[in-house]
Every structure is written in structure tokens, then in C-alpha cells.
Amino acid sequence: MQDFEMTLYIKADPPAVWDAIVGDEGNRAVMHGAVLRGDLEPGGRFEYVAPGEGGREIVQVYGEVLQAAPGGILQLIEHPGPVHRDDHADLTSRVTWRLEPAGVALTRLTLTNDEWSAEHPAQADAAETWPRVLSSLKSLIETGEAIPPHHA
């Protein structure tokens, strides 16, 4: 199983990057309209929730928080939402957002997606999905505009 890791530099300080990663505005812009809900502390539960038909919300991704230090690290065990897969509870991967100061108003962001459960269907798409999400996040933080979502 292949892990995904990408490092990029964002012209903003770590607290501003953190706010974009966990805040509603940043998530709506780069996570296909979903927002992050939950308790961002170790052992806490979280969900990425998006609007669905008839005003109902859809859980896109959910899981457990392993580590959370604002402006430093967010590490999650993720499951695809029930809307995506019947076997969602059996499918997991670990996502780690690591933020480090890299100069004045500059953050080194490293995202790692690893520890995939066997036969996880999203693993094949990670190498295309994450660079697009991270590029969109960088654009949003630096210019105020996310890049348009990719539609296959």
C-alpha cells in the first residue's frame, strides 16, 4: 500500500493556515462544500459534513482525532462516509497535517495520508486528490480564492 506525502510552503503564519484547515470558510472552499465538525482534541470524534438534497446534511468523512495542536499538527483516523461505501466502518486511513514556521509569515505544511486499510478504494485517488486540495488551500490563503473543484 502506497503512502502519500506532500510538502508545500504557504505565505501565511501557522495560525492562519490552521484556521483555513479547520475553519468553515476554508473547508467549504477546498473540501467540496463540506465543513469540519467535532471535538478537535485527542480521542475526539469528527465529521466532514456537506449539504445534501432537501437541506439534509451528508457525512462525507468521519473518524477519530489522534493529535491536535492548533498551529502545529492535526492527525486523524478517517473513514469514508456511509453515503460513499456500505463497508465504510472497515475502511480507514491516517491523515496528518503538520505545520511548521518557515520564516516570517511563512508556513511549511506537510500532509501525509498513510496507514491505509486493505483494499481502500480512495487510496488509488490520493495522489491526484490531495495535490489539488492542497493547491486550492494554498491559493485560498494567499489570494482569497480557491482553485475550481475538479470534476471527472
N, C-alpha and C positions, 0 to 999 in steps of 0.2 A: 504494500500500500504506500503510495507516494504522498509525502507531506508537501504543504505549500507554505512558502515564506517569502515575504516581500518587505523591503525597507524603502522608505521614501522620506524626503525632507519637506517640511511644511513651514512656510513663513508665518509662524504664529507661536506663541509660547504654549507649553504643555497644558496649562489650564484651559486655554481657548480650544485646543484640539480635543481635549477630554470632553468639553461641553458639546462640541459638534458630534462626537461619537455617542454620547449618552442622551443628548437633548432631543426634544421632539422635532425641532426645525431641521437639524442635520440628518436625523434618521428618515424623516419624511422625504427629504430631497435625494438621499442616496440609497435607501432601503425600500424602494418601490412603494412609498407611501406608508410604510409601517413605522410605528413608534415603539420605543423600548419601555416596557413596564416591569416593575418588580422591585425587589429589595437588593440593591447592589452592595452586598456585603457577603463574605464567605458563608456558604450554606444557604444563601437566599435563592429564591426562585425568580425567574424572569420569563418574559414573553416578548416577542416582536409581534405586535398586533396591527393589522391593516384593515381599512374599511372594506366591507363586503356589500353584497346586494341587500337592498332594503334597509340600509343603515346598520346592519349587523356587522360585528367585528369578526375577523378571521385571524386565528393564531397561525402565523407563518412559521415561526421557530420558537422553541421553548427550551428550558433547561435549568441548570443549577450554576450559581456563581461560585467559582473556586477561589478567586482572588479579586479584590477591588481596592485600589488605592488611587483616589482622584488625582489626575495629572501624571500618574505613573504606570499602572497596569490594570487591565481588566481581562480576566481569564474565565472562560465559560465552557461548560459542557453543553452542547447543543443537540437537540432533536428536531427533525423536520416536523412541522405542524401536522395535525391529523388530517387536514384538508389535502395534504400532499401525498401521504402514504398511509396505508392501513397498518403497516408494521412500524410506525413512527417511533414507538417506545423502545424498539430494539436497535434503532439507528442512532449512532452518536458520533460526534467528533468534538475535539477541543479547539477553541478559538482563543488566541492570546493577542491582545492589543498592548504593546509595550511602548511607552512614550518616554523619551529622554531629551533633556535640554541639549541643544547642539550649537548654541551661540545666542546672541541677543535676538529675541523674538524668533527663534528657530527651534523646531522640534524634529527629532529623529523618531519616526513612527515605524515600528516593525510589527507586522501582522503575521502570525503563524497559525495555520489550520492543520492539525495533526491528530494522532490517536483515533483514526477512523475505525469504526466498526466494520466487520467483514461485509463486503458487497454493498457498501453505502452508495446509493446512486448519485449523490451530489459530488462525490469525490472526483469524478471524471470532469466535472464542470468547474472545479475550484480554480484551476489555472487560468480560466478565462473570466470567471465571475469576479474574483477578488481584485485583480488589477483594475477592472472597470469601476468597482465600488470605491477603491482607494483613490483612484484618479479623480473620481467625482467628488469625494470628500475633500481632497486637496484643493480642487478648483473652487468648491463652495467656500472653504475657509479663506482662501487667498483672494477670490474675486467676488464672492457673494452669489455665484451661480454654479449649480451642479451641472455636470455634463448630461445630455439627454440619456434616458434609460435605453438599454439595448433590447430590441425585440427581435427574436429569431424568426 
